[in-house]
């Protein structure tokens, strides 16, 4: 600052800064402001003593109050668990049908199951449980292994074709490419397609019915309605896991693709599986 | 520390800028020492033959004596004023405090399913009750509308009658007034308080001060206490409050508001208005030459003199102001209104009362200090200074027989009505009417529908298509209702409700709790052969058959591009 300049009008000295002839008055800050400013400094020092703050070589000071954000999260999680406790114990002690029949419990199970679904199931079944080719849509009313809540629970617990679980749901459609001729496969494919829609080669339907009666009724039934005990799909409905139409069906007859679903019982525990079953049952297709 | 000079700028002196004023009379400024009271009074008795007492008063915040920033606050000891404005202010104070303290205790019967408190901000349940009006959070625009009306209303008031909000109804003003009542009742009026303040700490002083601060804290606690009653059932909460079972937030709120009320009303007082409040600055920008402000009419007051007859005898002109300082003594802001319009002035008009009292005793016209517009003031000033060519000469505004000349401008109510006033009034009324119309025509039964997006549709085993919807029924009255939900359009479509044993169909009735939202998961299903396109629209209609209220929502039904 050069020599002191006094503002003529106010009689206050200026800071010496000048912008296009405008000078800044050197009035002091309001006293309360300055005091507050000093208090914040004192407060900050106290704060760094009370709370973890100063970095050391390998850690940092712990603070006199012993606060840590991990502890806080842990406490909050414990409190949240405690708040859920009565629902969780009720879910654990009741059957899935009982849970589904109780309004409050169902709401809880659907919320909890929905969250578990987002973590564990969306990778195959999709975020809306809509599935995709080879992965069943869980919203619809077509169930390979049954759509009752208990049946869904069983499927989730033990999986499908999951080798390491002895109670897993097991079905294995043979590869008919090795058993019947290519013509017969085309015939039966057309016949099966005709059960749920129009087909191009109507002439193949009748021989196809004969092939079906000889090879397929054991599992899929005389009327091709399938068998949930065996996981044999209903061939007369509109839902096709590996694609509809004569060609896609014939391909599946020749060399069937068969999906595997892991057993979740051991990983998630019985309670979580029940919640998942109630959630999936609520998606609109539950029986 | 350097800082921008926001606070110590010269007082806004519209008058000075607008019009030449007589040279400031500084002669008296140094003569206000203690102990000169008696001679002055004797002189006045002799010379003016009146009972007007000259008060020992100095404008604490006067422009002439304004202190640097770091000066400690000088205490102000406002003298009790009497007069029309003081009476009006007592009335306003009684009404505003009455509204504040009593409103939570008013009851309003809303039936068994809603609280019976007339005004209640039920934060826990997210409802706001105001007598016959109940609003839900999504109707908060009513509050926004009222706030806009309050804003425009303040523009209207400020542009016409100046800072009336500050002077009469601002909580700071009302509570300071209340605190001053307590202070006067305990310590006496101005002179007694000044004496007590200057005197040593005696047992009496200690007792007076302790009781004053105790009562102030009591008022503060009552203020905070009344506040929380707006947020919960008052009779229940008052019981909980005194038995120690109320929520911690209630005690914290009471404590905070006790502290702020005590500090702002008892300790800081005029400093809140001068240093903390932005409103005086905003209002200063909204005043114009047709706004009423409390004005010292120096065109009739100057030259002021305490020795009018002596001066008159010497052949000099004399104004009406006898320089008794009554206006300064009553001022709660510690200013001298004779310095002109100032930022500090809250236009409480107590100086008008004080001056009118003096003028009455002297047998002169009241209104030496009065509500006046700047344009009237300027006209009169031009008259008194002969067009600005001389200093104020009171004889120019009077006729030979001592009455005001016809040329003197007087206030008339029509002067405050100008285009600006009408624009504010129009805007204010328009918003008010809009809110009223919206309030009278609003729906108390509503339906909101959220279409499932993931998946948009589901193909069922018989080939039919199903869409899912989250249907929210809003029963916005505090009575249980049976709501009939019907679907219109979408040929062959049927609804089913998750978790309810309602048979699939095109219509169902469902009970909804009073004043609650009911959320339903509704599946709509349409047979494959009835599907007309990838996106069809249909309507959810909800009805209350008993009150004939209804609402509709047009929803979309999605299907795959090629349905079987």
Contacts between the chains, C-beta under 8 A, distances in Angstrom:
chain1	res1	chain2	res2	distance
A	9	B	10	7.8
A	10	B	5	6.7
A	10	B	8	6.9
A	10	B	9	7.8
A	10	B	10	7.8
A	12	B	5	6.6
A	12	B	8	7.5
A	15	B	2	4.5
A	24	B	2	6.6
A	24	B	4	6.7
A	25	B	4	6.9
A	25	B	5	4.0
A	26	B	2	4.8
A	26	B	3	7.8
A	27	B	2	7.6
A	27	B	3	5.2
A	27	B	4	7.3
A	27	B	5	4.4
A	27	B	7	7.7
A	27	B	8	6.3
A	27	B	69	5.7
A	28	B	1	5.8
A	28	B	3	6.2
A	28	B	68	7.9
A	28	B	69	5.0
A	28	B	70	5.9
A	29	B	1	5.1
A	29	B	3	4.4
A	29	B	69	7.9
A	30	B	3	7.9
A	30	B	7	7.0
A	30	B	69	6.4
A	30	B	275	7.0
A	31	B	69	7.2
A	31	B	70	5.7
A	34	B	1	7.0
A	103	B	499	7.0
A	106	B	499	6.5
A	126	B	454	8.0
A	126	B	455	7.8
A	127	B	454	5.9
A	128	B	452	7.7
A	128	B	453	7.9
A	128	B	454	3.3
A	128	B	455	4.5
A	129	B	455	7.8
A	130	B	454	7.0
A	130	B	455	3.8
A	130	B	458	7.3
A	137	B	455	7.7
A	137	B	458	6.7
A	137	B	459	7.9
A	139	B	455	6.2
A	139	B	458	4.2
A	139	B	466	7.7
A	139	B	468	8.0
A	140	B	458	5.1
A	140	B	459	6.3
A	140	B	460	5.4
A	140	B	461	6.7
A	140	B	466	7.8
A	141	B	460	5.1
A	141	B	461	5.4
A	142	B	460	7.5
A	142	B	461	4.4
A	196	B	463	7.8
A	196	B	564	8.0
A	197	B	564	6.2
A	234	B	461	6.8
A	237	B	461	3.6
A	237	B	462	6.8
A	237	B	463	7.7
A	238	B	459	5.8
A	238	B	460	7.2
A	238	B	461	6.0
A	238	B	462	6.6
A	238	B	463	3.8
A	238	B	528	7.5
A	238	B	564	5.7
A	239	B	459	6.3
A	239	B	460	7.7
A	239	B	461	5.4
A	282	B	498	6.1
A	282	B	499	7.5
A	282	B	521	7.9
A	284	B	458	6.6
A	284	B	466	6.4
A	284	B	468	6.3
A	284	B	498	7.2
A	284	B	523	5.3
A	285	B	458	7.5
A	285	B	460	7.6
